[in-house]
Amino acid sequence: MNNKVLVFGISGFVGSYLAEEFHSHGYEVFGSDIARSEKIREYVNFSECDILDGGKVSELINSVKPTHIVDLAAISSVGLSWKIPQKTIAVNVEGALNILEAAKEISPRILLIGSSEEYAVSDEPISESTPLNANNPYGISKIMQEEFSKIYRERYGMKIFHVRAFNHTGVGQSDSFVLPSFCKQVAEIEKSGKPGVIKVGNLSAKRDFSHVKDIVRAYRMVIESDNCETVYNIGSGMAHGLDDILNYILKFSKQNISVEIDPERFRPVDTPIICCDNSLIREKLGWKPELSVFDALREMVEDYM
């Protein structure tokens, strides 16, 4: 049988990478979003669809009859989730419920994307057994999504897979996120040919960043795996200080760049360290990172240049 994947939120940062991952593994790729992005390749069968419109979601799923569905549609920024908590819950929870409701009859494999933001704060690397206790609206929305998927699995026997992804980055990520913001600012100062100032938030935070291509490979491996009840962490397994990352990016410019702390860039609650324990997915599925955050940073700076 021909595998067909339907990706909701395909116009977002991860969408084009995920489409490429499935396409290169022989899937027919369908995608939807509220608008088509210019990054979407010609092999994607695109349909415009707002995930909050249950009728439209149902219509799309019934016409495509996908074997696999991935829900990337999300308010995915923690910072933004503090500004629009209602919309965050609507898109991340109601949107996912619209997909689950619409897919009940045809029972495809479904992958919902959770986050490291679901976990309680921990100084240790976070494993799947670390308690869940989100401290921001985005993290809470992802815990809700996970709880609903449990109910739908139990009640309707649906194959709903769930991952908790840690930070990931790459070319095409919005500069409202920290690493693209650093890369863009440094590239612009370098292109200007004169000294400049880069504005930053909290540099003492340590984060586990993966290359987006490693993340989408894990997504495909999880949705193809046997046990939909196992939740997998996906991350590099290494936490880097934002100060170290910034110093690495600054080396791409020959200009004199001074660093200015901008209070606007601080979050209401900021976790000091987030690091992934990825031993479960390594052991069970044989996934491991093939690229590093530094590969992604180099690609992003070159892209902005």
VOPAGU-2260 file (C-alpha; in pm, 1 decimal, decimal comma):
REM VOPAGU-2260
SITE   aa  ch    i         X         Y         Z
SITE  MET   A    0       0,0       0,0       0,0
SITE  ASN   A    1     120,5     347,6     -84,0
SITE  ASN   A    2     214,5     548,5     227,7
SITE  LYS   A    3      57,4     893,6     235,5
SITE  VAL   A    4     156,4    1144,7     502,5
SITE  LEU   A    5     -52,0    1452,5     578,2
SITE  VAL   A    6     138,8    1726,9     761,1
SITE  PHE   A    7     -62,8    1997,3     936,3
SITE  GLY   A    8     133,0    2322,2     983,3
SITE  ILE   A    9     357,9    2246,0     685,7
SITE  SER   A   10     434,4    2614,5     619,6
SITE  GLY   A   11     614,9    2648,5     953,3
SITE  PHE   A   12     988,4    2616,2    1010,6
SITE  VAL   A   13     996,0    2235,8    1051,8
SITE  GLY   A   14     740,3    2160,8     776,1
SITE  SER   A   15     966,8    2172,8     471,1
SITE  TYR   A   16    1231,7    1958,6     646,7
SITE  LEU   A   17     971,4    1699,8     750,0
SITE  ALA   A   18     822,7    1692,4     398,1
SITE  GLU   A   19    1171,8    1625,4     256,0
SITE  GLU   A   20    1234,0    1348,1     512,9
SITE  PHE   A   21     912,0    1163,4     420,5
SITE  HIS   A   22     946,4    1229,7      46,7
SITE  SER   A   23    1299,4    1083,5      43,7
SITE  HIS   A   24    1159,8     770,2     213,4
SITE  GLY   A   25     898,3     707,1     -55,2
SITE  TYR   A   26     590,3     871,6      97,0
SITE  GLU   A   27     336,6    1070,4     -98,9
SITE  VAL   A   28     335,8    1404,5      88,6
SITE  PHE   A   29      23,8    1613,0     156,6
SITE  GLY   A   30      39,5    1932,3     357,4
SITE  SER   A   31    -186,7    2201,8     490,8
SITE  ASP   A   32    -161,3    2537,2     665,7
SITE  ILE   A   33    -346,1    2868,2     678,1
SITE  ALA   A   34    -127,4    2987,5     389,0
SITE  ARG   A   35     125,3    2830,1     153,6
SITE  SER   A   36     489,2    2914,7     223,6
SITE  GLU   A   37     735,4    2964,4     -63,0
SITE  LYS   A   38     957,2    2698,2     102,4
SITE  ILE   A   39     705,7    2422,5      16,7
SITE  ARG   A   40     840,5    2200,4    -260,0
SITE  GLU   A   41     654,9    2102,6    -577,1
SITE  TYR   A   42     609,6    1739,2    -465,2
SITE  VAL   A   43     382,1    1847,0    -176,5
SITE  ASN   A   44       6,9    1828,3    -245,1
SITE  PHE   A   45     -91,9    2145,8     -59,6
SITE  SER   A   46    -437,4    2244,4      72,9
SITE  GLU   A   47    -523,6    2558,6     263,5
SITE  CYS   A   48    -681,9    2469,7     598,2
SITE  ASP   A   49    -715,4    2635,7     938,5
SITE  ILE   A   50    -664,4    2369,5    1205,2
SITE  LEU   A   51    -925,1    2545,3    1422,3
SITE  ASP   A   52   -1193,0    2479,9    1159,7
SITE  GLY   A   53   -1303,9    2126,6    1256,7
SITE  GLY   A   54   -1521,7    2086,0     946,6
SITE  LYS   A   55   -1237,8    2179,0     711,9
SITE  VAL   A   56    -992,6    1948,7     895,1
SITE  SER   A   57   -1239,9    1660,1     867,3
SITE  GLU   A   58   -1300,3    1728,7     497,2
SITE  LEU   A   59    -926,4    1729,6     425,9
SITE  ILE   A   60    -854,1    1406,9     617,6
SITE  ASN   A   61   -1146,1    1228,7     450,7
SITE  SER   A   62   -1040,9    1335,6     102,3
SITE  VAL   A   63    -669,0    1250,6     143,4
SITE  LYS   A   64    -721,5     932,8     352,5
SITE  PRO   A   65    -363,3     948,4     481,4
SITE  THR   A   66    -183,7     648,1     632,1
SITE  HIS   A   67      17,9     886,6     852,9
SITE  ILE   A   68     -63,2    1231,2    1001,0
SITE  VAL   A   69     183,1    1466,8    1172,1
SITE  ASP   A   70      56,6    1772,8    1360,2
SITE  LEU   A   71     315,2    2051,2    1341,8
SITE  ALA   A   72      54,1    2328,6    1364,9
SITE  ALA   A   73     130,2    2511,9    1688,9
SITE  ILE   A   74     200,7    2828,1    1876,7
SITE  SER   A   75     552,9    2699,9    1942,8
SITE  SER   A   76     724,9    2991,9    2114,6
SITE  VAL   A   77     724,4    2999,1    2495,5
SITE  GLY   A   78     764,3    3378,4    2487,4
SITE  LEU   A   79     464,3    3418,6    2257,6
SITE  SER   A   80     256,7    3176,4    2466,6
SITE  TRP   A   81     279,0    3417,9    2762,8
SITE  LYS   A   82     136,2    3696,4    2542,8
SITE  ILE   A   83    -146,7    3488,7    2391,4
SITE  PRO   A   84    -226,6    3202,8    2631,9
SITE  GLN   A   85    -584,8    3161,1    2501,0
SITE  LYS   A   86    -472,7    3128,1    2138,9
SITE  THR   A   87    -193,4    2888,7    2246,3
SITE  ILE   A   88    -446,2    2651,4    2406,8
SITE  ALA   A   89    -682,2    2686,2    2108,5
SITE  VAL   A   90    -424,4    2602,3    1839,2
SITE  ASN   A   91    -223,0    2344,3    2034,2
SITE  VAL   A   92    -511,5    2160,9    2205,6
SITE  GLU   A   93    -833,2    2227,1    2008,1
SITE  GLY   A   94    -638,8    2197,1    1681,5
SITE  ALA   A   95    -503,4    1854,9    1781,2
SITE  LEU   A   96    -852,3    1746,3    1894,1
SITE  ASN   A   97    -994,5    1845,3    1554,5
SITE  ILE   A   98    -741,7    1609,0    1392,1
SITE  LEU   A   99    -811,8    1322,5    1636,2
SITE  GLU   A  100   -1188,6    1357,8    1593,8
SITE  ALA   A  101   -1164,2    1366,5    1215,2
SITE  ALA   A  102    -924,7    1069,3    1198,7
SITE  LYS   A  103   -1124,9     833,4    1424,0
SITE  GLU   A  104   -1293,6     656,6    1133,3
SITE  ILE   A  105    -993,4     602,7     905,7
SITE  SER   A  106    -746,3     532,6    1189,5
SITE  PRO   A  107    -412,3     645,2    1041,9
SITE  ARG   A  108     -92,5     662,6    1249,7
SITE  ILE   A  109     -81,7    1009,1    1411,4
SITE  LEU   A  110     220,1    1189,7    1557,5
SITE  LEU   A  111     166,7    1473,3    1805,4
SITE  ILE   A  112     469,6    1682,9    1893,5
SITE  GLY   A  113     527,4    1752,9    2262,1
SITE  SER   A  114     808,4    1950,1    2420,7
SITE  SER   A  115    1078,8    1956,1    2686,2
SITE  GLU   A  116     876,4    2248,4    2826,4
SITE  GLU   A  117     633,0    1989,8    2972,9
SITE  TYR   A  118     886,8    1877,9    3233,1
SITE  ALA   A  119     952,4    2002,1    3585,2
SITE  VAL   A  120    1269,9    2209,4    3617,3
SITE  SER   A  121    1571,1    1982,7    3667,8
SITE  ASP   A  122    1949,0    2033,6    3693,3
SITE  GLU   A  123    1997,1    1676,3    3569,2
SITE  PRO   A  124    1949,7    1557,5    3208,8
SITE  ILE   A  125    1575,2    1506,9    3160,8
SITE  SER   A  126    1452,8    1155,3    3090,3
SITE  GLU   A  127    1099,0    1041,6    3006,5
SITE  SER   A  128    1047,6     954,7    3375,7
SITE  THR   A  129    1119,1    1312,4    3493,9
SITE  PRO   A  130     791,9    1450,2    3640,0
SITE  LEU   A  131     574,9    1666,1    3411,6
SITE  ASN   A  132     513,1    2010,9    3561,0
SITE  ALA   A  133     513,2    2285,0    3298,2
SITE  ASN   A  134     573,5    2642,5    3412,2
SITE  ASN   A  135     442,6    2825,1    3101,4
SITE  PRO   A  136     129,1    2823,0    2880,8
SITE  TYR   A  137     306,0    2646,3    2590,8
SITE  GLY   A  138     424,4    2358,0    2810,4
SITE  ILE   A  139      79,1    2323,3    2968,6
SITE  SER   A  140     -84,5    2305,9    2622,9
SITE  LYS   A  141     146,9    2017,9    2527,5
SITE  ILE   A  142      66,7    1822,8    2846,8
SITE  MET   A  143    -304,4    1866,3    2765,3
SITE  GLN   A  144    -242,7    1737,9    2410,7
SITE  GLU   A  145     -68,6    1431,6    2553,8
SITE  GLU   A  146    -348,9    1359,2    2803,2
SITE  PHE   A  147    -609,3    1373,8    2523,8
SITE  SER   A  148    -404,7    1140,4    2306,4
SITE  LYS   A  149    -406,5     884,0    2591,4
SITE  ILE   A  150    -786,7     897,1    2607,6
SITE  TYR   A  151    -824,0     856,1    2229,5
SITE  ARG   A  152    -578,8     563,5    2227,2
SITE  GLU   A  153    -768,0     386,4    2506,9
SITE  ARG   A  154   -1120,5     470,4    2397,1
SITE  TYR   A  155   -1092,2     433,4    2018,8
SITE  GLY   A  156    -782,9     213,1    1979,3
SITE  MET   A  157    -613,5     484,0    1773,0
SITE  LYS   A  158    -240,5     473,3    1694,9
SITE  ILE   A  159    -133,7     808,8    1836,1
SITE  PHE   A  160     240,4     857,9    1887,0
SITE  HIS   A  161     384,9    1126,8    2108,4
SITE  VAL   A  162     734,0    1276,0    2133,2
SITE  ARG   A  163     881,6    1543,1    2358,3
SITE  ALA   A  164    1118,4    1742,9    2141,5
SITE  PHE   A  165    1390,2    1962,7    2287,5
SITE  ASN   A  166    1505,3    2286,8    2120,9
SITE  HIS   A  167    1595,1    2257,3    1753,0
SITE  THR   A  168    1711,8    2509,2    1498,0
SITE  GLY   A  169    1822,5    2555,4    1138,2
SITE  VAL   A  170    1788,4    2771,8     829,2
SITE  GLY   A  171    1435,1    2910,6     803,8
SITE  GLN   A  172    1355,7    2934,6    1175,4
SITE  SER   A  173    1197,1    3268,3    1272,0
SITE  ASP   A  174    1435,2    3524,8    1420,2
SITE  SER   A  175    1193,6    3561,5    1713,1
SITE  PHE   A  176    1386,3    3254,2    1841,3
SITE  VAL   A  177    1718,7    3310,1    2012,5
SITE  LEU   A  178    1971,7    3143,0    1779,1
SITE  PRO   A  179    1840,1    3278,6    1446,2
SITE  SER   A  180    1821,3    3620,3    1617,2
SITE  PHE   A  181    2193,4    3601,4    1708,0
SITE  CYS   A  182    2288,0    3476,9    1358,9
SITE  LYS   A  183    2083,3    3742,2    1179,2
SITE  GLN   A  184    2216,4    4030,6    1390,4
SITE  VAL   A  185    2580,3    3922,2    1346,1
SITE  ALA   A  186    2535,4    3867,3     969,3
SITE  GLU   A  187    2379,6    4214,2     930,0
SITE  ILE   A  188    2665,1    4382,9    1119,7
SITE  GLU   A  189    2919,7    4193,1     907,7
SITE  LYS   A  190    2741,1    4294,0     584,7
SITE  SER   A  191    2730,2    4660,0     698,0
SITE  GLY   A  192    3111,9    4662,4     707,4
SITE  LYS   A  193    3119,9    4863,0    1031,1
SITE  PRO   A  194    3109,1    4798,8    1408,5
SITE  GLY   A  195    2772,5    4725,2    1564,9
SITE  VAL   A  196    2573,7    4623,0    1870,6
SITE  ILE   A  197    2396,7    4288,6    1919,6
SITE  LYS   A  198    2098,5    4276,7    2157,4
SITE  VAL   A  199    2056,2    3964,8    2369,3
SITE  GLY   A  200    1847,7    3828,9    2658,0
SITE  ASN   A  201    1957,9    3592,0    2933,7
SITE  LEU   A  202    2296,8    3448,4    2830,3
SITE  SER   A  203    2342,2    3236,3    3142,8
SITE  ALA   A  204    2079,8    2980,7    3028,0
SITE  LYS   A  205    2207,2    2642,9    2904,5
SITE  ARG   A  206    2000,4    2465,8    2640,4
SITE  ASP   A  207    2001,2    2141,7    2445,3
SITE  PHE   A  208    1979,8    2241,8    2077,3
SITE  SER   A  209    1952,3    1992,5    1790,3
SITE  HIS   A  210    1981,1    2036,0    1415,6
SITE  VAL   A  211    1628,7    2029,4    1268,7
SITE  LYS   A  212    1726,4    1753,2    1021,7
SITE  ASP   A  213    1804,2    1515,6    1311,0
SITE  ILE   A  214    1469,5    1599,7    1471,0
SITE  VAL   A  215    1257,7    1524,9    1162,3
SITE  ARG   A  216    1441,0    1195,2    1110,4
SITE  ALA   A  217    1341,7    1102,0    1467,7
SITE  TYR   A  218     978,0    1201,9    1398,7
SITE  ARG   A  219     964,4     965,3    1100,7
SITE  MET   A  220    1129,3     682,0    1296,0
SITE  VAL   A  221     883,3     724,3    1585,5
SITE  ILE   A  222     566,9     725,7    1369,8
SITE  GLU   A  223     697,1     413,8    1188,5
SITE  SER   A  224     776,9     233,7    1517,8
SITE  ASP   A  225     577,6     -44,9    1684,9
SITE  ASN   A  226     465,7      92,9    2019,2
SITE  CYS   A  227     255,5     408,1    2019,8
SITE  GLU   A  228     238,1     410,4    2400,1
SITE  THR   A  229     607,6     487,9    2444,1
SITE  VAL   A  230     679,9     861,5    2459,6
SITE  TYR   A  231    1028,5     952,6    2334,4
SITE  ASN   A  232    1248,1    1248,7    2423,1
SITE  ILE   A  233    1428,9    1386,2    2118,4
SITE  GLY   A  234    1734,9    1600,6    2177,6
SITE  SER   A  235    2110,7    1606,2    2126,8
SITE  GLY   A  236    2196,4    1506,9    2484,6
SITE  MET   A  237    2425,1    1810,3    2526,5
SITE  ALA   A  238    2344,5    2149,4    2683,1
SITE  HIS   A  239    2540,2    2453,0    2560,4
SITE  GLY   A  240    2552,0    2792,0    2732,8
SITE  LEU   A  241    2398,7    3069,9    2524,8
SITE  ASP   A  242    2712,8    3275,3    2601,1
SITE  ASP   A  243    2931,4    3004,0    2436,7
SITE  ILE   A  244    2698,6    2983,6    2137,3
SITE  LEU   A  245    2704,9    3363,3    2096,7
SITE  ASN   A  246    3086,9    3364,6    2107,6
SITE  TYR   A  247    3092,1    3100,3    1833,6
SITE  ILE   A  248    2859,3    3310,3    1612,6
SITE  LEU   A  249    3055,7    3633,0    1674,1
SITE  LYS   A  250    3362,6    3469,0    1513,3
SITE  PHE   A  251    3183,8    3477,2    1175,4
SITE  SER   A  252    3220,7    3856,1    1166,5
SITE  LYS   A  253    3538,7    4060,8    1129,2
SITE  GLN   A  254    3360,9    4367,9    1270,6
SITE  ASN   A  255    3388,2    4490,8    1627,1
SITE  ILE   A  256    3058,3    4384,5    1789,8
SITE  SER   A  257    2950,2    4488,9    2138,6
SITE  VAL   A  258    2688,8    4285,8    2326,2
SITE  GLU   A  259    2398,4    4465,7    2494,4
SITE  ILE   A  260    2156,6    4298,6    2739,4
SITE  ASP   A  261    1797,1    4383,4    2643,8
SITE  PRO   A  262    1545,5    4338,9    2931,9
SITE  GLU   A  263    1265,7    4300,6    2670,4
SITE  ARG   A  264    1422,9    3967,9    2569,4
SITE  PHE   A  265    1390,1    3809,0    2914,2
SITE  ARG   A  266    1103,4    3565,1    2979,0
SITE  PRO   A  267     872,9    3584,5    3283,9
SITE  VAL   A  268    1004,9    3241,8    3394,1
SITE  ASP   A  269    1334,0    3117,5    3252,3
SITE  THR   A  270    1471,4    2772,7    3334,0
SITE  PRO   A  271    1850,8    2781,7    3399,3
SITE  ILE   A  272    1937,6    2450,2    3227,4
SITE  ILE   A  273    1750,9    2212,1    2997,6
SITE  CYS   A  274    1933,7    1899,7    2877,3
SITE  CYS   A  275    1788,0    1589,0    2713,4
SITE  ASP   A  276    1854,6    1233,4    2822,1
SITE  ASN   A  277    1800,0    1065,0    2483,1
SITE  SER   A  278    1901,8     711,8    2586,9
SITE  LEU   A  279    1552,2     563,7    2534,9
SITE  ILE   A  280    1520,8     654,4    2164,5
SITE  ARG   A  281    1884,2     553,6    2103,7
SITE  GLU   A  282    1824,0     215,2    2263,9
SITE  LYS   A  283    1476,1     134,1    2126,6
SITE  LEU   A  284    1486,1     289,4    1777,2
SITE  GLY   A  285    1858,6     328,6    1708,4
SITE  TRP   A  286    1827,7     703,0    1646,3
SITE  LYS   A  287    2121,2     927,6    1727,3
SITE  PRO   A  288    2218,9    1281,6    1623,6
SITE  GLU   A  289    2423,6    1306,0    1303,2
SITE  LEU   A  290    2464,4    1686,1    1302,9
SITE  SER   A  291    2530,8    1942,5    1576,1
SITE  VAL   A  292    2393,7    2282,2    1670,6
SITE  PHE   A  293    2721,3    2429,6    1540,2
SITE  ASP   A  294    2648,8    2289,6    1192,0
SITE  ALA   A  295    2310,1    2462,9    1206,9
SITE  LEU   A  296    2462,2    2792,1    1327,2
SITE  ARG   A  297    2714,9    2794,9    1043,4
SITE  GLU   A  298    2438,3    2726,5     787,6
SITE  MET   A  299    2217,4    3001,3     935,6
SITE  VAL   A  300    2491,7    3267,2     938,6
SITE  GLU   A  301    2581,0    3179,1     576,2
SITE  ASP   A  302    2213,6    3198,5     481,9
SITE  TYR   A  303    2170,9    3545,0     642,0
SITE  MET   A  304    2495,5    3665,6     484,0
